[in-house]
Amino acid sequence: MSDTSLESHPNYPFMLFIWPDENLDLKFIYDNKLYSKEKILEFLEDIKVLIHFWIQNPDASVSDLLSLD
């Protein structure tokens, strides 16, 4: 993951875009009246943990995520 960006002018309360390429780019667009930037950054860290887990464990099932904390 090399690039992430945050914007605050959404059509929906929260949107996540993922562009798989040589790098995995993420873009969050969110309603800053509903979510703080800090909360979105926390969510970003959670997403990074999930993505790294799936990269390291490509055969893992969704239920395997329950062991992540």
Secondary structure, DSSP 8 states (H G I E B T S, - for coil): --EEEEE---SSSEEEEEEESSSEEEEEEE-TTTS-HHHHHHHHHHHHHHHHHHHH-TT--GGGGGG--
